[in-house]
Amino acid sequence: MDTGNAPAAGGFFAPIREQSARRRERRELDRRIPQLRREEETLLRDLGEAALEAGVTAEGIEHAQAARLTLTEADGAARQQESEAAQIQARRETTVQRQAAEMEPVQAALDAALKVAAETKAAEARARDEIKALDAATLAAEAEITAKQRIIEGASTEIPRLEEQVRLLAEEHTAAEAEFSALDEAAAAIRQRAEELTAAAAVAEREFHAAKREVDAAASSGKSEEEIRALRRTRDEKQHTYELARQAERRAAEEAKEAGSRHETLAKRRADLLTKTERAKAEAERRQAEAEHAREALPDPAQLGLAADHTYLVFAAEFTLSPNNLNAMAHRTGGRDPIRTGNGFAFEGE
């Protein structure tokens, strides 16, 4: 973060590094002064010994004085350097302290800006997580709406088909009822005719056996041949009538059996048609109820939009709005720009 008050080169720590270098120079000077004094003492001692051995001469004294002067000058120069180093060190320490004092508000502003940036980043991360959750909830709601719309659309096409199926089944059941009634009447007539034929066959059988007995009796009673032939013709006629009656009885019994089978089949078909009709009605009612329930459960898209806008307003109030955030939020809310108000933020048109 550039505050505009930072040094152009070296950064904020350049004065500290410069102060450390000057301290090292001063320590080096402090270390060299005792060494120079020891060298002076050694030189004086050596000169004194040499003077004792060789005798004191004017030249020797001059050399000694010159060496003494050299050492004195060196010591003065060292002391002058030490004084200058102390003055420089004092000025540098003053400069460092002044720069440090000047840097305190800058550093405080930098720390505050970093803190705000961290808080903004955390708030933006929370906002992104909330937006992801909202997107997931929106997708789930849209999937639910799609499913319910499919139920409604399916019911709108299926219910008419089921109603048509109920109508056709009802017509078929009505026709089966009429056929069943007609067959019931025909079966009753067949049964009555069969009973009549059975009775007629019984009568023909009795008459045949009576005629047969008469023929047998005539043969033993001495009746004429003519009478016996007449009785035999009567017997044969009765026998033929009896056989025809039995055949008619058997045919009537077969017809009655066949009518009973048709009656039973039609009764079963009628029951199946009734069951199918009831099932189709129940299915139509169930699909109708499903469609009604789906219509009632459909969320209002306008309410979903208001909920999304409210969520984005809460996000906007949680962190400092950057241009990127504003652009992203405006894009997600249909291109409307957030506007700062007395109570937070709102969108254009609200």
C-alpha positions as CSV (number, residue, x, y, z in Angstrom):
1,M,0.0,0.0,0.0
2,D,1.6,3.3,-1.1
3,T,0.8,6.2,1.3
4,G,2.9,8.8,-0.5
5,N,5.2,9.5,2.6
6,A,7.6,6.6,2.3
7,P,11.3,7.3,1.4
8,A,12.0,7.2,-2.3
9,A,14.8,4.6,-1.9
10,G,15.9,2.2,0.8
11,G,12.5,1.9,2.4
12,F,11.6,2.7,6.0
13,F,14.6,0.8,7.5
14,A,17.4,2.7,5.6
15,P,18.0,5.1,8.5
16,I,18.4,2.2,11.0
17,R,20.9,0.5,8.7
18,E,22.9,3.8,8.3
19,Q,22.9,4.2,12.1
20,S,24.2,0.7,12.6
21,A,27.1,1.4,10.1
22,R,28.0,4.5,12.0
23,R,28.1,2.7,15.3
24,R,30.4,0.1,13.8
25,E,32.7,3.0,12.6
26,R,32.7,4.5,16.1
27,R,33.6,1.1,17.7
28,E,36.4,0.7,15.2
29,L,37.8,4.2,16.3
30,D,37.4,3.3,20.0
31,R,39.3,0.1,19.3
32,R,42.2,1.9,17.4
33,I,42.9,4.7,20.0
34,P,44.3,2.3,22.7
35,Q,46.3,0.5,20.1
36,L,47.9,3.8,18.9
37,R,48.7,4.7,22.5
38,R,50.4,1.3,23.0
39,E,52.4,1.8,19.9
40,E,53.4,5.3,21.2
41,E,54.6,3.8,24.5
42,T,56.5,1.1,22.7
43,L,58.1,3.5,20.4
44,L,59.2,5.8,23.4
45,R,60.5,2.8,25.2
46,D,62.5,1.6,22.2
47,L,63.8,5.2,21.7
48,G,64.9,5.5,25.3
49,E,66.7,2.1,25.2
50,A,68.4,3.1,22.0
51,A,69.5,6.4,23.5
52,L,71.0,4.7,26.5
53,E,72.9,2.3,24.4
54,A,74.1,4.8,21.8
55,G,74.3,7.9,23.9
56,V,72.1,10.9,23.7
57,T,72.8,13.0,20.6
58,A,71.1,16.0,19.2
59,E,70.0,14.0,16.2
60,G,68.6,11.3,18.4
61,I,66.7,13.8,20.4
62,E,65.3,15.4,17.3
63,H,64.2,12.0,16.1
64,A,62.7,11.3,19.4
65,Q,60.9,14.7,19.5
66,A,59.7,14.2,16.0
67,A,58.4,10.8,16.9
68,R,56.8,12.3,20.0
69,L,55.2,15.0,17.9
70,T,54.0,12.4,15.4
71,L,52.4,10.4,18.2
72,T,50.9,13.5,19.7
73,E,49.5,14.6,16.4
74,A,48.2,11.1,15.8
75,D,46.6,11.1,19.2
76,G,45.0,14.6,18.5
77,A,43.8,13.4,15.2
78,A,42.3,10.4,16.8
79,R,40.6,12.4,19.4
80,Q,39.4,14.9,16.8
81,Q,38.0,11.9,14.8
82,E,36.4,10.5,17.9
83,S,34.8,13.9,18.7
84,E,33.6,14.3,15.1
85,A,32.3,10.7,15.2
86,A,30.4,11.5,18.4
87,Q,28.9,14.6,16.9
88,I,27.9,12.7,13.7
89,Q,26.5,9.9,15.8
90,A,24.4,12.4,17.8
91,R,23.2,14.1,14.7
92,R,22.3,10.8,13.2
93,E,20.5,9.6,16.3
94,T,18.5,12.8,16.3
95,T,17.7,12.3,12.6
96,V,16.7,8.7,13.2
97,Q,14.5,9.7,16.1
98,R,12.9,12.4,14.1
99,Q,12.3,10.1,11.1
100,A,10.9,7.4,13.5
101,A,8.5,10.0,15.0
102,E,7.5,11.0,11.5
103,M,7.0,7.4,10.5
104,E,4.7,6.5,13.5
105,P,1.5,8.0,12.0
106,V,2.4,6.5,8.6
107,Q,3.0,3.1,10.1
108,A,-0.3,3.4,12.1
109,A,-2.2,4.3,8.9
110,L,-0.5,1.4,7.1
111,D,-1.5,-1.0,9.9
112,A,-5.1,0.3,9.9
113,A,-5.3,0.0,6.1
114,L,-3.9,-3.6,6.3
115,K,-6.5,-4.4,9.0
116,V,-9.3,-2.9,6.9
117,A,-8.1,-4.9,3.8
118,A,-8.0,-8.1,5.9
119,E,-11.5,-7.5,7.2
120,T,-12.8,-6.6,3.7
121,K,-11.2,-9.8,2.3
122,A,-12.9,-11.9,5.1
123,A,-16.2,-10.2,4.5
124,E,-16.0,-10.8,0.8
125,A,-15.2,-14.5,1.5
126,R,-18.3,-14.7,3.7
127,A,-20.3,-13.0,1.1
128,R,-19.1,-15.4,-1.6
129,D,-20.0,-18.4,0.6
130,E,-23.5,-16.9,1.2
131,I,-23.9,-16.2,-2.5
132,K,-23.0,-19.8,-3.3
133,A,-25.5,-21.1,-0.7
134,L,-28.1,-18.8,-2.2
135,D,-27.3,-20.0,-5.7
136,A,-27.6,-23.6,-4.5
137,A,-31.0,-22.8,-2.8
138,T,-32.1,-21.0,-6.0
139,L,-31.2,-24.0,-8.2
140,A,-33.0,-26.3,-5.8
141,A,-36.1,-24.1,-5.9
142,E,-35.9,-23.9,-9.7
143,A,-35.6,-27.7,-9.9
144,E,-38.6,-28.0,-7.6
145,I,-40.6,-25.5,-9.7
146,T,-39.7,-27.5,-12.9
147,A,-40.8,-30.7,-11.3
148,K,-44.1,-29.3,-10.2
149,Q,-44.6,-27.7,-13.6
150,R,-44.0,-31.1,-15.2
151,I,-46.6,-32.5,-12.8
152,I,-49.1,-29.8,-13.8
153,E,-48.4,-30.2,-17.5
154,G,-48.6,-34.0,-17.3
155,A,-51.9,-33.7,-15.4
156,S,-53.2,-31.2,-18.0
157,T,-52.7,-33.9,-20.8
158,E,-53.3,-37.0,-18.7
159,I,-56.5,-35.9,-17.0
160,P,-58.4,-35.4,-20.3
161,R,-57.2,-38.8,-21.5
162,L,-58.3,-40.4,-18.2
163,E,-61.7,-38.7,-18.5
164,E,-62.1,-39.9,-22.0
165,Q,-61.1,-43.4,-20.9
166,V,-63.7,-43.2,-18.1
167,R,-66.3,-42.1,-20.6
168,L,-65.5,-45.0,-23.0
169,L,-65.5,-47.5,-20.2
170,A,-68.8,-46.2,-18.9
171,E,-70.3,-46.5,-22.4
172,E,-68.8,-50.0,-22.7
173,H,-70.2,-50.9,-19.2
174,T,-73.6,-49.6,-20.2
175,A,-73.6,-51.7,-23.3
176,A,-72.4,-54.7,-21.3
177,E,-75.3,-54.1,-18.8
178,A,-77.8,-54.0,-21.7
179,E,-76.3,-57.1,-23.2
180,F,-76.2,-58.8,-19.8
181,S,-79.9,-58.0,-19.4
182,A,-80.8,-59.3,-22.8
183,L,-78.7,-62.4,-22.3
184,D,-80.4,-62.9,-18.9
185,E,-83.8,-62.7,-20.5
186,A,-82.7,-65.1,-23.3
187,A,-81.2,-67.5,-20.7
188,A,-84.5,-67.5,-18.8
189,A,-86.4,-68.2,-22.0
190,I,-84.0,-71.0,-22.8
191,R,-84.3,-72.5,-19.4
192,Q,-88.1,-72.3,-19.6
193,R,-88.1,-74.0,-23.0
194,A,-85.7,-76.6,-21.7
195,E,-88.1,-77.3,-18.8
196,E,-91.0,-77.6,-21.3
197,L,-89.1,-79.9,-23.5
198,T,-88.1,-82.0,-20.6
199,A,-91.8,-82.3,-19.6
200,A,-92.8,-83.1,-23.2
201,A,-90.1,-85.7,-23.4
202,A,-91.3,-87.3,-20.2
203,V,-94.9,-87.4,-21.6
204,A,-93.6,-88.9,-24.9
205,E,-91.7,-91.5,-23.0
206,R,-94.7,-92.5,-21.0
207,E,-96.9,-92.7,-24.1
208,F,-94.2,-94.8,-25.9
209,H,-94.0,-97.3,-23.1
210,A,-97.8,-97.4,-22.9
211,A,-98.0,-98.1,-26.7
212,K,-95.4,-100.8,-26.4
213,R,-97.3,-102.5,-23.6
214,E,-100.4,-102.4,-25.8
215,V,-98.6,-104.1,-28.7
216,D,-97.3,-106.8,-26.3
217,A,-100.8,-107.3,-24.9
218,A,-102.4,-107.4,-28.3
219,A,-100.1,-110.2,-29.5
220,S,-101.1,-112.4,-26.6
221,S,-104.8,-111.4,-26.5
222,G,-105.6,-112.8,-30.0
223,K,-106.3,-109.5,-31.7
224,S,-106.3,-109.4,-35.4
225,E,-103.2,-108.8,-37.4
226,E,-104.7,-105.5,-38.6
227,E,-105.2,-104.2,-35.1
228,I,-101.8,-105.4,-34.1
229,R,-100.2,-103.5,-37.0
230,A,-102.1,-100.3,-36.1
231,L,-100.9,-100.6,-32.5
232,R,-97.4,-101.1,-33.8
233,R,-97.6,-98.0,-36.0
234,T,-98.9,-96.0,-33.0
235,R,-96.0,-97.5,-30.9
236,D,-93.4,-96.5,-33.6
237,E,-94.9,-93.0,-33.8
238,K,-94.8,-92.6,-30.1
239,Q,-91.2,-93.9,-30.1
240,H,-90.2,-91.4,-32.8
241,T,-91.9,-88.6,-30.9
242,Y,-90.1,-89.7,-27.8
243,E,-86.7,-89.7,-29.5
244,L,-87.4,-86.2,-31.0
245,A,-88.4,-84.9,-27.6
246,R,-85.2,-86.3,-26.1
247,Q,-83.1,-84.7,-28.8
248,A,-84.8,-81.4,-28.3
249,E,-84.3,-81.7,-24.6
250,R,-80.5,-82.3,-25.1
251,R,-80.2,-79.4,-27.5
252,A,-82.1,-77.2,-25.0
253,A,-79.8,-78.4,-22.3
254,E,-76.7,-77.5,-24.4
255,E,-78.2,-74.1,-25.3
256,A,-78.9,-73.5,-21.6
257,K,-75.4,-74.5,-20.7
258,E,-73.9,-72.2,-23.4
259,A,-76.2,-69.4,-22.3
260,G,-75.0,-69.9,-18.7
261,S,-71.4,-69.8,-19.8
262,R,-72.0,-66.6,-21.9
263,H,-73.9,-65.2,-18.9
264,E,-71.0,-65.9,-16.6
265,T,-68.4,-64.5,-19.0
266,L,-70.4,-61.3,-19.5
267,A,-70.9,-60.9,-15.8
268,K,-67.1,-61.1,-15.3
269,R,-66.6,-58.7,-18.1
270,R,-69.1,-56.3,-16.6
271,A,-67.3,-56.5,-13.2
272,D,-63.9,-55.9,-15.0
273,L,-65.3,-52.9,-16.8
274,L,-66.7,-51.5,-13.5
275,T,-63.3,-52.0,-11.8
276,K,-61.5,-50.3,-14.7
277,T,-63.9,-47.4,-14.6
278,E,-63.5,-46.9,-10.9
279,R,-59.7,-47.1,-11.2
280,A,-59.6,-44.6,-14.1
281,K,-61.8,-42.3,-12.0
282,A,-59.6,-42.7,-9.0
283,E,-56.5,-42.0,-11.1
284,A,-58.0,-38.9,-12.7
285,E,-58.9,-37.6,-9.2
286,R,-55.4,-38.4,-7.9
287,R,-53.7,-36.6,-10.8
288,Q,-56.1,-33.6,-10.4
289,A,-55.3,-33.5,-6.6
290,E,-51.5,-33.7,-7.5
291,A,-51.8,-30.8,-9.9
292,E,-53.8,-28.7,-7.4
293,H,-51.2,-29.4,-4.7
294,A,-48.3,-28.5,-7.1
295,R,-50.0,-25.3,-8.1
296,E,-50.5,-24.3,-4.4
297,A,-46.8,-25.2,-3.6
298,L,-45.3,-23.2,-6.5
299,P,-43.3,-20.4,-5.1
300,D,-43.8,-16.8,-6.4
301,P,-40.9,-15.9,-8.7
302,A,-41.3,-12.3,-7.6
303,Q,-40.8,-13.2,-4.0
304,L,-37.7,-15.2,-4.9
305,G,-36.3,-12.1,-6.6
306,L,-37.0,-9.9,-3.5
307,A,-35.3,-12.5,-1.2
308,A,-32.3,-12.5,-3.5
309,D,-32.2,-8.6,-3.5
310,H,-32.5,-8.5,0.3
311,T,-29.6,-11.0,0.6
312,Y,-27.3,-8.9,-1.6
313,L,-28.2,-5.7,0.4
314,V,-27.1,-7.5,3.6
315,F,-23.9,-8.5,1.9
316,A,-23.3,-4.9,0.7
317,A,-23.7,-3.6,4.3
318,E,-21.1,-6.1,5.6
319,F,-18.0,-4.9,3.8
320,T,-16.5,-1.9,2.0
321,L,-17.9,-1.9,-1.5
322,S,-15.2,-1.9,-4.1
323,P,-15.9,-1.2,-7.8
324,N,-15.5,-4.9,-8.6
325,N,-18.0,-5.9,-5.9
326,L,-20.5,-3.2,-7.1
327,N,-20.2,-4.4,-10.7
328,A,-20.6,-8.0,-9.7
329,M,-23.6,-7.2,-7.5
330,A,-25.2,-5.1,-10.3
331,H,-24.7,-7.9,-12.7
332,R,-26.4,-10.4,-10.4
333,T,-29.3,-8.1,-9.8
334,G,-30.3,-7.5,-13.4
335,G,-27.9,-4.6,-14.1
336,R,-29.2,-2.3,-11.3
337,D,-26.5,-0.3,-9.5
338,P,-26.3,-0.2,-5.6
339,I,-26.9,3.2,-4.2
340,R,-25.8,4.3,-0.7
341,T,-28.7,5.4,1.5
342,G,-29.1,6.5,5.1
343,N,-29.9,2.9,6.1
344,G,-27.3,1.1,4.1
345,F,-27.6,0.3,0.4
346,A,-30.4,0.0,-2.1
347,F,-30.7,-0.7,-5.8
348,E,-31.9,1.5,-8.6
349,G,-35.7,1.6,-8.9
350,E,-36.3,0.7,-5.3
